[in-house]
Amino acid sequence: MLAAWKQELVAGLAAAIRTTFGVDHTPVAEVPPRRALGDLAFPAALHLARTLRRKPREIAEELARAFPPPPGVREIRIEGAGYLNIYFDRPAFAARLLGEPLIPPPAAPPGKVIVEHTNINPNKAAHIGHLRNAVLGDTLVRCLRALGTPVEVQNYIDDTGVQVADVVVGFVDIEGRDVAAVAALPEPFDFHCWDLYSRVGAWYEEDPTRQALRRATLHQLESGCGERAEMGRLVARRVLARHLATMARLGIGYDLLTHESDILALDFFHLAFEQLKAAGAVRLESEGKNAGCWVMPLEGTPEFAGLEDPDKVIVRSDGTITYVGKDIAYQMWKFGLLGRDFGYRRWEEAGIWQTTTDGVDDHPPFGGAERVVNVIDARQSYLQKIVRAGLSALGHHEAAGRSVHFAYEMVSLSTATASLLGFATEDGRTLEMSGRKGIGVKADDLLDRLEEKAREEIASRNRELAGDELAALARQISTAALRFFMVKATTTRVLAFDFDEALSFEGDSGPYLQYSLVRARNIGRKLSAAGLEAEVAAGALAATDAGLWSDDLWELVHAVARTGEAVEKAAATLELSLVARHALDLAQAFHALYHHHPVLHEDNPDLRRVRLATFQIFARGLRAATELLGVPEPARM
């Protein structure tokens, strides 16, 4: 809400500058370091001093006379060398904060954004690293939607890639199973594939000639014909169903599942490839290590200058298409630049739309985005640059500029957590995971263990809880623990997951935020039980004496008012830890005030009303932030 007040003040002050000095100038609003210096400060006079050839303080004094306090402003003071400091009418501001949206809608409707995230190869169980991708992507989607941006959430399913081919090789050539036998395997199917995938890697190492089976399987997967292709479709579908169920445990969903097999079957790549050839963006190599391959030469591109081997293979010499080749075509479709579309069909069991080669006519509009955000770990930065280079080579420079790579560092396990889960580490280092080697923590195993530890913690605090109520609360707390942990660190930092840190009811954790919400809500419950006012209406609050608002209470109100700005900055910079930090700051400020400003035992009804309103405003702010973070609000802790 503070952003809306800023806009009103900026517009009014700009008009006063134009009228008084005949100069067009857009003032900049700053938040003073101490609340005693006001709620906003405008250094406009300092910025105008050189243009007007006058002292800043003289300019500020003249501006103050030309800019009387608008509604909602108690006072305007001149501070320092010439700052115009704004002091809000605290009761009126707090009353608006109780009733108005914390995140105001945009002035103009923005264009659609496609956010692609999760993107787990459908060949084995999801692991802890995949959870960071999905949580970051889902949190970004929640922030964009809160800001009024239309968002389409896509999950790309690489069902024709090497990883699926290897699992098919494992079933057919190692375990000797046919399609019917694989269909009959019990759940958890993705756990079986996890073990099989690591066995295939070792099997190849024993005899490298066996990799010919991988290549033959890849050809069948890409053509969609043959028993191995049928096996690949079965494996991908069963594993994907498990992935969706895993993500649903964390409240993560999608609008569209985009299958790589459909990109191939509908010739998306060949359509894009012909355009690349016509534009001279690719060439067929006749010699060297890339002989017989179609490559994209990038040596003349500044972004790839200095690389030892800047040329990127798009089509291998055996005719198979590389990941980046398919992704250029997919990115073109996302922007509506390909000239061809998928068919769409509803996967009723999963409750989600997915691409197909034919489909139904009655479906939501997909694709055609104004901006595309691909959530992929930092190791894929090079490939994402090539996708943008491909768009630029085709003349789609604006689309290339609106192609955003949301990069993040990987997840490891702390030494204590790795030991707890049965993994040995060297020299006290964190444990890095490898699906190929079978080293890692399955996402469902991690969530199960988090729920178990949450149940133990809850049971030690609330011995009367049991059964379904205990299980539901444990799920809410474990979800909060994991989601907050995945977002709280900056994306440039490798994240070492630790059970005890994530589940702590104190400090910077999801359960701490939940505890803060429950504590704030309990204030109203206790007031109701005592027959006292449990809620404050905006009208009653606006009539309170401004002198009752102490600076520390006002600081918490002011912080809540900055919620919208925190969300806008997080979405614009893709640094979602800003939302986590904002939520944590609110919770810590609330707890610092809780005992110093009692509500239930305050005899002065006006002061009690001010304190209660402050904590209601806090709850609004923290609830808004936790909803964006995907942290559930429990009924009790």
N, C-alpha and C positions, 0 to 999 in steps of 0.2 A: 504493500500500500504506500510505502514511503516514496516509491518511484512515481506514483501518480501525483503526490503532493509536490515532488521535485519538478515535474513537468509543468504543473500549474504556476509554480513560482518562477521557473526559468522563462516561461512565456510572458509573464507579467513584467519581470525585470528587463527582458529584452525590449519590450514595448516602451518601458520607461527610458531606457538608454537611447532608443531611436528618437523618442519625442524630445528628450532633454539635450542630447548632443548631436543628433542627426547622423548617428553611426549605427550600422548593422553589426550587432555582436551577439553571439549566443553564449550566455553565461554558463560557467561550470559550477556545479554544486559539489561541495565537499562535506564530509561528516567530521566535525571537530573531534579532537582526541579525548576531550573531557566534556561531559554533559553540561558543566557549569559555563562552558563557552557557547552553549546553544545547541540546536538540533541540526542546523545546516549552516554552512559558511560559503559566501560567494566572493571570490577574489577578483571580481569583474573590474573594480577600480584599478587594481594593480595591472591588469592586462590592458586597460585603456590608457594608462598613463603616458606611454610613449606616443600613441596616436594623437592624443589630445594635448600633449606637451604641458601637462599639469600634474600637481602632486596627487598621489593616489588618495590620500585622506580627504582632500578637497573634493575630488570626484565622488568619493563615497558619501560625503555629507550632502552633496547636491542630489545624488541618487536617492538617498534616504528620504529627502523631502518630496521627491517626485514619485516615490513608490511607497505609499502608505500601507500599513499592514493589511493584507487581504484576510478574508474569513479563515479562521483556523490558526492565525498567527497572533500571538500575544504581544510580541515586541520585536523590533529590529534595532540592533545595536551596531555601532562601528567599533571594531576591535583592531588592535595592532596597527599596522601600516596603512590599513584601509579596507579591511574585510567587512562585508556586510553579514552580520551573524543573525540568524533567524531563530526565534524562540517560539515554539508552538504553544497553542492553548492546550494544555495537557488534558483536561477533562474532555474537551471536544475531540481531540485527536484519538484518545483511548476509546471514546464512544464509537467513532467511525471504525476503529480497528476491530471492535466487537462484531460489527455488522457487515462490513464490506469485504470483498475477496482479498486475500493476502497477495494473490498473484492476479493482477488485473488482466482482462483479455487484451489481445493486440489491437492496435488502432486500425490496422487493415488485415484482412485474412491472408495469412502466409500460404505459399505453395506447399504441395505435399512433399514430405520427406520419406524416403524409403530407408529403413534401418535394417540391415542384414546382420544377424548375430546367431550365435551358438555353433552352427555349421560343423557338427561332429560327424566324422566319417562313420557311416552306419555299418561298422564291421565288428564292434565290440562295445562293452559298457562304457558309459561316460565316466571321466575321471575328474579329480578335483580341479585340474587346470581348466577344463571345459566350463566349470561352474563360474569361474571368474569372468569368462567371456559372456556367458548368458546373463549373469547378474549385472555386469556393466551395461550390456546392451539393453536389458529390460529397464534399468534405472534411467538411462538416457531417454528411452521411449516415454516413460512416465513424466520426466521433466518436460519434454517437448509438448506432450499433450496438455500438461498443466499450463503451459504458456500459450495454448490455443493453436498449436501447429498440427495439421492433419498428418498422421503418421501411418505408414504401412509397414508391418513387421514381417520380414521374410527370414526363413531358415533354409539355407541352401543344402541340398542333400546330394552328396557326391556318391551316387549309387553305381557309378561305372569306373571308379578309380582303382588304383593299385591295391589299396587296403582291402576293399571288398573282394578283389580278385584273389588276394592271398588267402582269405578265409575260405573261399570256394575251393581253392587248391587244397587247403587243409581238410575240408570235408570229403572231397572226392578222392584225392590222391594219397592222403595220410590215413584218414579214418575209413575210407571206402564206403561212404554213405551216398545214397541217391536222394532225390528231392523229397520223396515221401518220408524217408528216414529222418531227414533234417526237420521236416514239418512236424514230426512226431516228438521231437526233443522237448522236454519239459522246461518250464521257466525256472530260474531266470536264464533265458536263452542267451542274452548278451554276456552273461558271466562265462558261459561255456565258450563263446567266441573269443573272449578276452584271453583265456588260457590257450586256445587253439592258435590264435594269431601269433603269440610269442613262440609256439612250437614250430610254426611254419618258418619263421626267421632262422631258427637254429637248423632246420631241415635243409634250407637253401645253403647255409654255410657248409654243411657236410658234403654237398655236391652241387657246385654252382651251375652245372648243366640243367638242374631241375628248374632254373628260372625260366626256361623255355615254356614250361607249363603256365607260368604267370603271364607271359606274353600271349600265349594262345587263349588263355582265359580272358585277358583284357580285350582281345579282338572280339570275342563272343559277347562280352558285356556291352561293348560299344555298338555292335551290330544289332544286339537284342535277340539274336537267334542262337539256338542250341540249348542243350541241357544245362551247360554251365551258366548261360545267361538266365535261364529259369531259376537256377539255384541262387544266382546273385540277387535276383528280384526278391526271392523269398527271404534270404538273409537280411537284405537291406530293410524290408518292410517289418520283419519281426524285431530287429534291433531298433529301428526308428520308433516303433510303438513303445518300446522300453524307454528310449530317450525322452519322449514326450511325457511319459508318466513321471520320470525323474524330475524334469523341469517343473511339472505341475505341482510337485511337492513344495516348490519355492515360489509358487504363484506366478510362474513365467509361462506365457503363451505366445502364439503367433497368428498372423492373419493368413499367411500363405507358405506352404512347403513347395520349394522350387526344386524339381528333380533334374539332375544333370542328364539322365537318360532321355528326358524330353527335349532338352536343348539339342542333343545329338539327333534324336529321331525326327525332329522338326527342321533339321538342317540349319539351325541358328548359326552354328559356327561357319558352315560353308558360305552362308550368305554374307557374314561379316568378313570371312577370308577373301572372298571375291572382291569386296570393297577395298580391303587392305592391299591386294595385288594391284587393283586398278589405280590406287593412289601411290603405288611404288613404295609402300611402307614395309613390304616383305620381299625377300628374294630367295631363290633356290640355290643352295650352295653346291658346287660341283667338286670341291676338294677340301682337304683338311678334316678335322675331327667332326665337323658338322656336314660332311658330304651327304647329299641326298635329303637334307633337312631344309624346310622353309624356316628362315630366321628373320627376326626384326632387327635390322642394324641400328644401333643406338650410339655409336661412337661419336657422332656429331651433336649429340644432345647434351647440353650443359649438365643436366642432372646425373648423367652417367659418365661424364668425362673422367678419365683417369683409371677406369676399371680395366683390369687385365683382359677380361673377355666380355665386352659390353653387348655383344650380339646375343639375343634371346631366341631359343628354338621355340617355334610355334607349332610346327608339325614335324614329328620325328621321321627318320628315314624309313621306318616300317609302316608309316601312315597313321600311327596313333597321334592323337592331339594332346598337347600338354595342357596342364591346368590353366596357364595364363591365356592360352588361345581360346578356351571355352569361356573364360571369365571376361575377356574383351567383348565377346558376343553378348554375354549376360548383362554386362554393364550398359551396353548400347540399348538392350531391351528395357532396362530399368528406366532409362531416360526417354523411352518412346522413339528411339532413333533407328531401330532395326528394320521397321517395315513389316514385321511379322509378329504374331502373338501365339501364346500357348492356348490349349484348351484347358478348361478347369472343371474339377469335379470335387464334390464334398466327400471327405472321408468321415462318414457318419460316426463310426466307433470312436474316432479321436476328436470329433467335433471341430474339424478344421478343413479349410480349402487347400487343395494341392493341384499342381500342374498335371496335365495329361496331354495326349496327342489329339484327343477329340473333345470330350467334355460336354457340358450342358450350356445352354444359352443364357439361363438366368443365374448370373453370378455377379459379385461386386466388381467394380473396375480395378484392375491391378496394373502396376507399372505406370509409366508416364510421370515420373517424379521431377520435381524442380531441383532437388538435392538428394544425394545418395551417401549414406554413411555405412561403411563396411567395418564391422567390429572384428578385427583379426589381430593376433598377437604381433609384437614388434618384429619378430623374425621374418614376417611376410612383407616388410616395408618395401623391399626391392621389387617384389612381384606387383605390389599395388602401384608403384611408380610406373611399371611397364604398362599396366592397364590404362593409366592416365595418358601415357605416351601414345598408346594405340588410338585412343579417342582423338588426341591432338593430331596425329598423323592423318586421320580421316577428316580433319577440318572441324571437329566438334570441340573447339577450344573452350567454350563456355562450360560445356558438360564436364570436360576434364577438370576445370577449375572448381566445379561443384561436386567433384568426386572426392569424398573425404575418407581417409583411412584413420579410424579410431584405434590407435595402437596402444598396447599395454604390455607390461612385462609378465613373465611367467609366475607360476605358483610352485613353491617347494614346501617341504614339511620341516617344521622346527625339529631339532634333535630329540626333544622330549616326546613330541607327537609321533615321530618316525619310530622311536623305540616302543612306544605304547602300542603301535599298530604292527609291530613285529619286523621292522626293517632296521638293519644295522647301518650306521653312518660312520664315516672316517673322520677322525680328528675333530669331532664335535661339529662338523659342517651340516648345513641343511641338506635334505635329500631331494635331488632333482629326479623327475619321473621320466620313464621311457616306456611307451606302450609296446614298442617293438620287442623290448626285453622283458616285458611283463612286470616292470617295476612301477608301482604307483598305487594310488588309492582310488578304488571305484567310488563314484559319487554317492551311490545308494548306501554303500558300506559306511561312508563318512557321515551321511545324514542319519543313518540308524544309530551310529555311535554317539553322535551329538544328542539325539533324542534320549538315548539311554542315560547319558551324563546329566542332561537337563532334568530327567525324572528323578535321578538321585538327589540333585540339588534342591528341587522343589519339595521332595518328600522329607528332606531334613529340616525344611522351614515350615512346611504345612503338613503335619502328620495326619490330618483328617482327610486330606485329598487322596482319592484312589480311583481306579477304574477309568472310564472314558474321560472324565474331567481331567484327571492327571495326564492321560495320554494326549489329549487335545492341547493342554497348556504346554506340555513338553515339546510338541510339534511347533507351536507358536514361538517358543523361546529359542529352539534350535534354528528355526528359519531366520529369526532376528539375528542370532549370533553369526550365522554364516553370511547372510546378505550384507550386514554391516561390515564385517571383517573384509569382505571382498572389495568394498567400495572405499573404506576409510583411508587406505594408503594411496599415495599418488600413483598414477599409472606408469611412471618412469621407474618405479621401484619394484624389484623382485619381492614377491610376497611370501613370507615364511608362515604357513598356517600353523596355529598353535591352539589346541583344545582349550586349555585353561584360560588363555587370554580372551578367546572368542566368547566363552561362556560366563565371564566374570559379571557379577551383578553390580560391580563398581567400576569406575574408570571408563575408558573409551570403548564401549561395547554395545551391541544391540540390546541385550537384556537390561542394561543400565537405562537406556532410553525408554524401554517398556515400563520399568519400575517407576520412572519419573512421571509417565502418563497416568499410571494407576494411582500414584500418590496424589497427583493434582486432582484427579477425579474424586478421590476419597474425601477431599475437603468439602465438596458439595454434599456428599452422602452424610457426613457427620453433621453438617449444618441442618440438613433436613431432619435428621434424627432429633436434633435439639430444638426443632420448631423455628429455626431462623431462616432468613433468606438464603437460598442455595444458588441462585442465579442472579446476575445483574443485568437489567435491561439497559440498552444504549441511552435511552432518554434519561433514566435516573442517574446514570454515570455522568452525562454531560452537565448535570446540575450540581455536581459535587464541587467543593472548594478546591481550587488549584493548589492551595498550600498543603493539602493532605498528601500530595504526590511527592514523596521524598525522591532524591536523585537516584537512589539504588533501585527503587521500584520502577522509576521512569526509565532507567537504563534497560531493564528487561523488556518493557513495552517497546522501546525504541528498537531493540534487537529483533523482536518479532516483526516489526514493521519492515525490516530489511530482508525478510524471507524471499520476497519476489526477486530482489536484486541478486541474492545468492544463487537462486535457481537460474536466472537469466545468464549469469556469468558462468555457472557450471556447464550449462548447455552450449554456450558459445565457445568455450575453451575446451570442452570435452574433459574437463577435470572435475569429475563427479564427487571427488573427495571433499569439494567445497560444500556440498549439501550435507555430507556426513559431519563435517566440522561445524557447520552452522547448527545442526541439530544438537550436537554435543555441547556447544557453547550455551545454547538455550537451557539445556538440562542442568548444566553445572551452575549457571546463574540462578536458576530456580531453587536448587538445593541450598545454595548459599543464603538465600533470602528466607527460606521456609521457616526456620526456627526463630529468626529475628523479627518476623512480621506475622505473628499468630493471627488467625482469623476467628476460630471458634471462641477463643477466650478474650477477644477484644470487645470491650464494653461500648465504645463509641460506634454507633451504627454507621455513620458516614465513613469513618476510617476503615471499619470492617468491610464496607462496600467497596472502597478503593482497593484494598488488599485482595479481596475476592475477585474483583474484576481483573486485576493484574495477573492473578493465577489462571483465570479463565482465558485471558489473552495468550498467556504462555502455552496453555494446553492447545489452543487453536494453532499456534505457530508450530509447536512440536508435532502435533498430529499431521499437519500439512507436510512437514519434512519427512516424517516416518512413512507416510503413505508413498512418497516419492522413492524412498529407499526400500520399499517393500517390506517394512517391519510391521508385523501384525500388532494390533492393540489388544492385549489380553484383558479378561474381566478381573483378574486378580494376579498377584505374584506371590 
